[in-house]
């Protein structure tokens, strides 16, 4: 094994550790997995706002691909779990046979209930502003060709 391969493995382990410790808890908190019975709860949430499930209809090419990948040696397992190099019928942001966008899951339920929430349409966030303590305090965005900066009045 070359020095470069060892460095790549170490960096890969570091990224996986960072993901498991820092990112995964937030993903689990937001996920409401409706097919959790076949998945490892270590990697999936069930009480969040974003519904995740399998579509009730699975087309023939999708089944054929899953079988073909399995025949080529990939295990049938949750590729959003411990082993990403696997195959299965994928899940989507869906509930009751319909796609659920992040807007539908997170914003719509609270949009008119929270006085401290402003929704900008036809705007693109360009940067989350983060202070020296690594805490978000605002956002920069573009709307109608103009750059805007908005900051929080209270702690996030």
VMD Tcl script that draws the C-alpha trace (Angstrom):
set ca {
  {0.00 0.00 0.00}
  {1.41 3.36 -1.02}
  {1.70 6.37 1.24}
  {-0.90 8.17 -0.91}
  {-3.41 5.33 -0.46}
  {-2.86 5.36 3.31}
  {-3.44 9.15 3.38}
  {-6.63 8.70 1.31}
  {-7.87 6.03 3.73}
  {-7.16 8.24 6.74}
  {-8.92 11.22 5.13}
  {-11.85 8.94 4.26}
  {-12.10 7.76 7.86}
  {-11.89 11.35 9.09}
  {-14.74 12.40 6.79}
  {-16.84 9.41 7.84}
  {-16.21 10.20 11.51}
  {-17.12 13.87 10.99}
  {-20.30 12.80 9.19}
  {-21.33 10.32 11.89}
  {-20.64 12.71 14.76}
  {-21.61 16.12 13.37}
  {-23.98 15.66 10.42}
  {-25.94 12.44 10.97}
  {-27.71 13.65 14.14}
  {-29.24 16.55 12.17}
  {-30.29 14.29 9.30}
  {-31.95 11.89 11.75}
  {-33.66 14.75 13.57}
  {-35.26 16.01 10.35}
  {-36.13 12.60 8.85}
  {-39.49 10.89 9.27}
  {-38.81 7.53 7.68}
  {-42.06 5.73 7.01}
  {-40.38 2.39 6.08}
  {-38.12 2.10 9.11}
  {-38.96 -1.58 9.66}
  {-36.33 -2.64 7.07}
  {-33.69 -0.08 8.03}
  {-31.17 0.47 10.80}
  {-32.44 3.18 13.17}
  {-28.83 4.14 13.86}
  {-28.84 5.89 10.48}
  {-32.48 6.99 10.14}
  {-34.94 9.14 12.04}
  {-38.68 8.65 12.50}
  {-39.90 11.80 14.27}
  {-38.73 14.60 11.94}
  {-40.57 16.81 9.48}
  {-39.21 15.38 6.18}
  {-41.18 12.28 5.16}
  {-39.12 9.56 3.48}
  {-40.65 6.41 2.02}
  {-40.69 4.03 -0.90}
  {-43.07 4.77 -3.70}
  {-45.88 2.18 -3.77}
  {-45.25 1.46 -7.44}
  {-41.89 0.05 -8.47}
  {-41.33 -0.16 -12.21}
  {-39.79 -3.18 -13.91}
  {-36.47 -1.53 -14.95}
  {-35.87 -0.52 -11.34}
  {-36.35 -4.10 -10.17}
  {-34.11 -5.38 -12.97}
  {-31.34 -2.97 -11.96}
  {-31.52 -4.00 -8.31}
  {-31.31 -7.69 -9.31}
  {-28.45 -7.03 -11.75}
  {-26.40 -5.10 -9.16}
  {-27.01 -7.90 -6.65}
  {-25.92 -10.53 -9.19}
  {-22.70 -8.52 -9.73}
  {-21.92 -8.82 -6.03}
  {-23.52 -5.84 -4.34}
  {-25.40 -6.80 -1.18}
  {-29.04 -5.81 -0.89}
  {-28.82 -3.37 1.99}
  {-29.62 0.19 3.01}
  {-27.20 2.32 0.99}
  {-27.96 5.22 3.33}
  {-26.75 3.11 6.25}
  {-23.44 1.58 7.27}
  {-22.47 0.34 3.80}
  {-23.09 2.70 0.92}
  {-21.77 0.21 -1.61}
  {-24.99 -1.80 -1.82}
  {-28.28 -1.89 -3.69}
  {-31.97 -1.67 -2.83}
  {-35.17 -0.08 -4.05}
  {-34.54 3.51 -3.18}
  {-36.61 5.79 -1.01}
  {-37.65 9.34 -1.79}
  {-38.99 12.39 -0.01}
  {-42.55 11.14 -0.25}
  {-45.69 10.60 1.80}
  {-49.06 9.18 0.74}
  {-47.69 8.47 -2.74}
  {-46.68 12.10 -3.37}
  {-43.34 13.88 -3.36}
  {-42.74 16.03 -0.29}
  {-40.41 18.96 -0.92}
  {-38.40 20.57 1.84}
  {-40.72 23.56 1.50}
  {-43.74 21.33 2.15}
  {-42.03 19.59 5.06}
  {-40.40 22.50 6.90}
  {-41.68 25.90 5.75}
  {-45.38 25.53 4.92}
  {-46.41 24.17 8.35}
  {-44.96 27.24 10.13}
  {-44.90 29.98 7.48}
  {-47.85 32.00 8.77}
  {-47.52 30.97 12.42}
  {-44.08 32.41 13.13}
  {-43.69 36.16 13.25}
  {-39.89 35.87 13.24}
  {-39.79 34.03 9.89}
  {-39.46 35.89 6.60}
  {-39.69 33.90 3.37}
  {-38.09 35.46 0.30}
  {-39.27 34.12 -3.04}
  {-37.24 34.28 -6.25}
  {-34.12 34.69 -4.11}
  {-30.94 32.64 -3.95}
  {-28.96 32.25 -0.74}
  {-25.27 32.69 -1.52}
  {-23.69 32.41 1.91}
  {-24.57 31.47 5.48}
  {-22.79 33.98 7.71}
  {-20.89 32.27 10.54}
  {-19.06 34.01 13.40}
  {-15.69 33.08 14.95}
  {-17.51 30.74 17.37}
  {-18.87 28.81 14.36}
  {-22.44 29.97 14.99}
  {-24.66 31.11 12.12}
  {-25.82 34.70 12.52}
  {-27.20 35.62 9.12}
  {-27.41 35.06 5.39}
  {-26.38 36.75 2.14}
  {-28.69 36.34 -0.82}
  {-29.39 37.64 -4.31}
  {-32.84 38.85 -5.34}
  {-33.65 40.68 -8.56}
  {-29.94 41.18 -9.27}
  {-29.23 42.84 -5.90}
  {-27.15 41.38 -3.07}
  {-28.71 41.52 0.40}
  {-27.40 40.65 3.86}
  {-29.78 39.84 6.72}
  {-28.69 39.08 10.25}
  {-30.46 37.63 13.26}
  {-31.72 39.81 16.06}
  {-31.66 36.91 18.52}
  {-29.58 33.77 18.99}
  {-30.29 31.00 16.49}
}
mol new
graphics top color blue
foreach p $ca { graphics top sphere $p radius 0.5 }
foreach p [lrange $ca 0 end-1] q [lrange $ca 1 end] { graphics top cylinder $p $q radius 0.2 }
display resetview
